[in-house]
Amino acid sequence: MNDTALSADCIFCKIGRKEIPAKHIYDDAEIFAFDDIHPQSPTHMLICPRKHLVSLSDADDADAAMLGKMLLVAKRLAGERRLSAGYRVVINNGAEAGQSVDHLHVHVLGGRAMRWPPG
């Protein structure tokens, strides 16, 4: 689904519309971000486009600026959380990559040492 509007039944779209409670940490016309309710590190934030894209595979050239903005929001939020020792930025694309919600989102994880490989 490559829709310009939020999806009626998507949990992240509902969070973006504030129909489902979440700890919102960033909101603008294109992007919203909130703390993950099942954190995998001391800091675990999710950054989502308001445009409903199921995954990164659904993005196209018209989404380039929005995708770049998502990374800049990740940088800004990491700075606000004082993750100066480092943080990880992750996009899971598809079920085999661990994507569990069908709405494109960026994970920002920090506050502990990360291992490699991650999976």
Backbone torsions as a table, in degrees:
resi	resn	phi	psi	omega
1	MET	NA	120.3	178.9
2	ASN	-118.7	70.5	-173.3
3	ASP	-98.4	147.2	176.7
4	THR	-83.1	-13.7	-178.8
5	ALA	-104.7	166.1	174.2
6	LEU	-70.6	147.2	178.7
7	SER	-80.3	142.8	-177.3
8	ALA	-67.9	-32.2	-173.5
9	ASP	-109.6	4.2	-178.8
10	CYS	-81.5	129.1	-178.4
11	ILE	-62.3	-38.1	179.5
12	PHE	-71.6	-34.4	174.5
13	CYS	-62.9	-40.4	178.1
14	LYS	-64.7	-37.8	175.5
15	ILE	-64.9	-42.2	178.8
16	GLY	-61.3	-34.6	177.1
17	ARG	-84.1	-3.2	-179.5
18	LYS	65.5	30.9	173.1
19	GLU	-84.4	-22.6	176.0
20	ILE	-119.4	131.2	-178.2
21	PRO	-66.1	142.6	174.7
22	ALA	-158.8	159.8	176.2
23	LYS	-86.8	90.0	180.0
24	HIS	-69.3	133.7	-179.5
25	ILE	-121.8	-7.7	176.5
26	TYR	-159.7	137.7	177.0
27	ASP	-148.8	131.0	166.8
28	ASP	-147.8	-169.7	-175.0
29	ALA	-66.6	-26.2	-176.0
30	GLU	-108.8	-27.5	-167.4
31	ILE	-133.4	146.0	168.0
32	PHE	-138.4	154.5	-179.0
33	ALA	-142.3	150.8	-178.7
34	PHE	-154.2	161.4	177.0
35	ASP	-75.0	136.6	178.6
36	ASP	-66.7	136.5	-179.5
37	ILE	-79.9	-12.0	175.1
38	HIS	-126.1	69.1	-172.9
39	PRO	-63.1	140.9	177.9
40	GLN	-103.1	3.9	176.0
41	SER	-157.7	167.5	-179.6
42	PRO	-54.4	-35.6	172.2
43	THR	-116.5	124.7	178.5
44	HIS	-147.1	105.3	-178.0
45	MET	-114.2	152.0	175.6
46	LEU	-119.2	133.3	179.7
47	ILE	-118.6	124.9	-173.7
48	CYS	-127.3	145.4	169.5
49	PRO	-78.8	149.4	173.8
50	ARG	-69.9	-31.5	175.0
51	LYS	-66.5	127.6	-179.4
52	HIS	-78.4	108.6	171.0
53	LEU	-120.4	129.2	-178.5
54	VAL	-61.8	-44.3	-177.5
55	SER	-153.5	175.4	176.9
56	LEU	-59.6	-31.2	178.7
57	SER	-61.0	-21.7	-179.5
58	ASP	-88.5	-7.7	179.2
59	ALA	-75.7	152.9	176.6
60	ASP	-135.4	-174.2	-176.1
61	ASP	-56.8	-33.1	179.6
62	ALA	-66.0	-17.1	-179.0
63	ASP	-94.1	1.0	-173.4
64	ALA	-57.1	-47.8	-178.2
65	ALA	-63.7	-41.5	179.3
66	MET	-64.5	-40.9	178.5
67	LEU	-63.6	-42.7	176.4
68	GLY	-62.8	-40.2	179.1
69	LYS	-62.6	-37.1	178.2
70	MET	-58.8	-40.9	178.9
71	LEU	-69.1	-37.0	176.9
72	LEU	-67.8	-35.1	173.9
73	VAL	-65.2	-39.9	176.7
74	ALA	-58.1	-46.6	178.5
75	LYS	-60.2	-46.1	-179.0
76	ARG	-61.0	-48.0	-178.2
77	LEU	-66.4	-37.8	176.9
78	ALA	-61.8	-39.1	176.9
79	GLY	-65.4	-43.4	178.8
80	GLU	-62.4	-31.6	179.2
81	ARG	-88.8	3.9	177.1
82	ARG	58.8	47.2	178.9
83	LEU	-91.3	47.5	-174.6
84	SER	-66.8	-21.8	178.2
85	ALA	-77.2	-13.2	177.6
86	GLY	134.8	159.3	177.7
87	TYR	-157.0	161.6	-179.7
88	ARG	-113.6	138.5	176.5
89	VAL	-116.4	123.9	-172.5
90	VAL	-133.7	137.7	167.6
91	ILE	-123.0	115.7	173.5
92	ASN	-87.3	128.3	-175.9
93	ASN	-120.1	98.4	179.5
94	GLY	96.0	162.6	-175.0
95	ALA	-59.7	-41.9	-178.2
96	GLU	-67.6	-19.7	177.0
97	ALA	-90.1	-4.7	179.0
98	GLY	98.9	10.0	177.2
99	GLN	-69.8	121.3	-176.5
100	SER	-111.1	-13.5	175.9
101	VAL	-121.3	127.9	-176.9
102	ASP	-82.3	63.1	172.8
103	HIS	-151.8	122.4	179.5
104	LEU	-48.8	132.2	176.4
105	HIS	-155.4	151.7	178.1
106	VAL	-107.4	129.5	172.9
107	HIS	-91.9	136.4	170.1
108	VAL	-119.8	116.0	-176.5
109	LEU	-119.5	137.3	178.6
110	GLY	-165.7	-176.1	179.1
111	GLY	91.3	3.3	174.3
112	ARG	-155.8	164.1	176.1
113	ALA	-70.4	134.9	178.0
114	MET	-96.7	152.8	178.7
115	ARG	-107.6	161.0	176.0
116	TRP	-135.5	135.5	1.6
117	PRO	-75.7	153.5	-174.9
118	PRO	-74.2	-27.6	-174.8
119	GLY	-102.8	NA	NA
